[in-house]
Amino acid sequence: GVLVLFLYQLSGAGHAVARWGEARGWAPWLLVGACCGALGLVHEVLLAPARFYGSYRLEHRFGLSRLTVGRWLAREGKRLLVGAVLALVLVEGLYALLRLTPQMWPVWATLGWVAVTAGMTRVFPTLLLPIFYRSVPLEDAQVTRRLLALCERVGLPALGVFRIHLGVETRKANAALAGLGSTRRVLLSDTLLEQFPVEEIEGVLAHELAHHRYRHLLKGLGLATVGAALLFGLTPLVAAWWVGPLGLRGLEDPAGLAALLLWFTVAGTVGLPIQHAVSRAFEWQCDRFAVRLTSPSAFAQALRRLAALNLADPQPPRWVTWLLYDHPPITDRIRAADQAAGA
């Protein structure tokens, strides 16, 4: 992806689209949309083989995916549509700030990013999830009562327990407590419900409840705010290295969109180890909460079952964990749960 952005900018394609639109008297927002669309199209086309290999061929090779080529294409179409709409809104908003508030845009961009992130978290279970997966209220009244009672014990009442039809796509299992406030709900994949006893499901849910109990979402949003403020604040300084040499009229010139996104990507990658280290600390806290609230041995068995279903790497190299893992290695988590069960 970095290589595509780099070559796209150097090829002059961004300039060609922007200047072609300017010659026809297009409004600034239309120019930005055209530049965004052209870059997005090239990006998706060039990365399509890698995406097909990674999310279809490789998953089938190891027996994880149940998708046919047609259903994979349908899912990719939905992803592209949703991603294109979100990307266009964000890019249009950013360039509007660059044009209208050239001095204060980093502040407004940071506030806008926080608002979008919080809003997406709230509407995810009601607006975005149904686009990709069908969900229905769980019909097993006994399991529903037990899980909702667990939520009440933690002081996080949920709207209900919903079964997500994940099994049509994959054998992987997952669970989540999604949404905020009135949209909060327990989401359990059908693969989890079919293969895990309720005691193990309680342990998995207790882990997810801990994220809300310890306000990890809010803390993560705070960390993202600091990161966004730093990123946007540094952008005018760093942009001086590419605006002139690339023949751009300024940071607000949409012909430089690929260069701007390249900077965001590289800066985000540099900050990824810090983000992942914080995430792993949160996950350890949630595991400790789960073994205190539910059966430690059941939670350890749930982790074993998840690792087997999802083909988790039992013991990745430390440098891989440090750079890429937002969860601790599964073997370390199982060992800690076993120790809690023994204690």
SVG drawing of the C-alpha trace seen along z (x, -y; Angstrom):
<svg xmlns="http://www.w3.org/2000/svg" viewBox="-36 -30 48 58">
<polyline fill="none" stroke="black" stroke-width="0.4" points="0.0,0.0 2.9,-2.4 4.5,-1.5 1.3,-2.2 0.9,-5.7 4.5,-6.5 4.5,-5.5 1.1,-7.1 2.3,-10.5 5.6,-10.2 3.8,-9.2 2.0,-12.5 -1.4,-10.9 -2.7,-13.1 -1.6,-16.2 -3.2,-15.0 -6.6,-14.4 -6.5,-17.7 -5.4,-19.9 -7.9,-18.2 -10.7,-19.1 -9.5,-22.6 -9.4,-23.2 -13.2,-22.4 -13.9,-24.8 -14.8,-22.2 -15.6,-23.4 -13.0,-22.5 -15.1,-19.7 -15.6,-18.1 -11.8,-18.2 -11.1,-16.6 -13.7,-13.9 -12.2,-13.2 -8.7,-12.9 -9.9,-10.7 -11.8,-8.4 -8.9,-8.1 -6.4,-7.2 -8.9,-4.8 -9.5,-3.0 -5.8,-2.6 -5.1,-1.5 -7.8,1.2 -6.9,2.5 -3.2,2.9 -3.8,4.4 -6.6,6.8 -4.3,9.8 -2.7,9.5 -6.1,9.1 -7.5,12.1 -4.5,14.2 -4.6,13.1 -8.4,13.2 -9.4,16.0 -6.7,18.4 -4.7,18.4 -7.9,18.8 -9.0,21.7 -5.6,23.3 -5.8,23.7 -9.5,24.5 -10.7,21.3 -12.9,19.8 -16.2,21.2 -16.8,18.6 -17.2,19.3 -15.5,16.9 -18.9,15.3 -19.7,14.7 -16.1,13.4 -16.6,10.9 -20.0,9.9 -18.4,9.3 -15.5,7.3 -18.1,5.2 -19.8,4.3 -16.4,3.5 -15.4,1.3 -18.7,-0.6 -18.7,-1.3 -15.0,-2.1 -15.4,-4.4 -18.2,-6.4 -16.3,-6.8 -13.0,-7.7 -14.7,-10.3 -16.4,-11.9 -13.2,-12.0 -11.0,-13.3 -13.6,-16.0 -13.8,-17.1 -10.1,-17.3 -9.6,-19.3 -12.4,-21.6 -10.6,-22.4 -7.3,-22.9 -9.0,-25.5 -11.2,-27.3 -9.0,-27.3 -5.4,-27.0 -4.0,-28.0 -6.3,-26.1 -7.1,-23.0 -5.0,-20.6 -7.2,-21.5 -10.5,-21.0 -9.2,-17.9 -8.4,-16.3 -11.8,-17.2 -13.5,-15.8 -11.5,-12.6 -12.5,-12.0 -16.2,-12.7 -16.1,-10.3 -14.4,-7.6 -16.9,-7.9 -19.8,-8.0 -18.7,-4.9 -18.4,-3.0 -21.9,-3.9 -23.6,-3.1 -21.5,0.0 -24.0,2.7 -27.1,1.0 -25.8,-0.6 -22.6,1.1 -22.7,4.7 -26.0,5.6 -24.4,4.6 -22.0,7.6 -23.6,10.1 -27.2,11.1 -27.9,10.9 -30.9,12.2 -31.9,12.2 -30.6,15.4 -33.4,17.9 -31.9,19.9 -33.6,18.1 -31.5,19.8 -28.2,18.7 -29.6,15.3 -30.6,14.9 -27.2,16.1 -25.3,13.7 -27.5,10.7 -27.2,11.5 -23.4,11.4 -23.7,7.9 -25.9,6.8 -23.4,8.0 -20.7,5.8 -23.1,2.9 -23.3,2.8 -26.8,3.6 -27.2,4.7 -30.1,4.4 -30.0,8.1 -27.9,11.1 -27.7,11.5 -26.5,14.4 -24.3,13.3 -24.3,15.6 -20.6,15.8 -20.5,19.5 -21.5,19.0 -18.1,17.3 -15.6,18.9 -15.1,21.5 -13.6,18.8 -15.4,17.9 -15.8,14.5 -17.8,12.6 -18.1,8.9 -19.9,6.4 -20.6,3.7 -22.1,0.3 -22.5,-2.4 -25.4,-3.3 -28.7,-2.4 -27.0,-0.5 -24.9,1.8 -25.5,5.4 -23.8,8.8 -22.8,10.3 -22.0,14.0 -21.0,15.8 -23.0,18.9 -19.6,20.8 -19.0,19.9 -22.5,20.9 -22.3,24.2 -19.0,25.3 -18.5,23.7 -20.4,24.6 -22.1,21.7 -19.5,21.6 -16.8,20.9 -19.0,18.3 -19.4,16.5 -15.6,16.3 -15.3,14.8 -18.1,12.4 -16.5,11.4 -13.3,10.5 -15.3,8.3 -17.3,6.7 -14.0,5.7 -13.2,3.5 -16.3,1.4 -15.9,1.8 -12.4,0.3 -13.4,-2.3 -10.8,-1.0 -12.8,-2.5 -12.6,-5.9 -8.9,-5.5 -8.3,-4.3 -10.1,-7.3 -7.9,-9.6 -4.8,-7.9 -6.1,-8.3 -6.8,-12.0 -3.2,-12.6 -2.0,-10.7 -4.2,-12.6 -3.2,-15.9 0.5,-15.0 0.0,-13.7 -2.0,-16.7 0.2,-19.2 3.4,-17.8 1.8,-17.7 2.5,-21.3 6.1,-21.0 6.7,-17.7 4.7,-18.8 7.4,-21.4 9.5,-18.5 7.1,-17.4 4.9,-20.4 7.5,-22.3 9.5,-19.5 6.3,-17.9 5.1,-21.1 2.0,-21.4 0.3,-24.8 0.1,-24.0 -1.1,-21.4 -4.6,-22.0 -3.8,-21.1 -5.7,-17.7 -3.0,-16.7 -0.9,-15.9 -3.5,-13.5 -1.3,-10.4 1.7,-12.2 -0.5,-13.3 -1.9,-9.8 1.6,-8.3 2.7,-10.6 -0.3,-9.5 0.4,-5.8 4.1,-6.0 3.5,-8.0 0.7,-5.7 3.0,-2.7 5.7,-4.2 3.3,-4.7 1.8,-1.3 4.1,0.5 3.0,-2.0 -0.7,-1.5 -0.3,2.3 1.6,2.2 -1.3,0.3 -3.8,2.7 -1.9,5.7 -1.9,4.2 -5.7,3.7 -6.1,7.3 -4.2,8.6 -6.4,6.5 -9.5,8.0 -8.2,11.6 -7.6,11.1 -11.1,9.7 -12.5,12.7 -10.8,15.3 -12.0,13.4 -15.6,13.1 -16.1,16.6 -14.4,20.0 -10.7,19.7 -10.5,23.2 -13.4,22.6 -11.8,19.4 -8.5,21.2 -10.4,23.9 -12.2,21.2 -8.9,19.7 -7.6,23.1 -10.7,23.7 -10.5,20.2 -6.8,20.8 -7.5,24.1 -10.5,22.7 -8.8,19.5 -5.3,21.1 -3.6,18.6 0.2,18.7 0.9,20.3 4.2,18.6 5.2,15.9 8.7,14.3 9.0,11.5 9.7,8.9 6.6,9.9 4.5,9.6 6.0,6.2 5.4,4.9 2.2,6.5 0.2,8.0 -2.6,6.1 -3.3,9.2 -0.7,11.1 0.3,14.5 -2.4,17.0 -0.1,19.5 0.8,16.8 -2.9,16.1 -3.7,19.7 -0.8,20.3 -2.0,17.3 -5.6,18.6 -4.3,22.1 -2.3,20.6 -5.4,18.7 -7.4,21.9 -4.7,23.7 -4.5,20.9"/>
</svg>
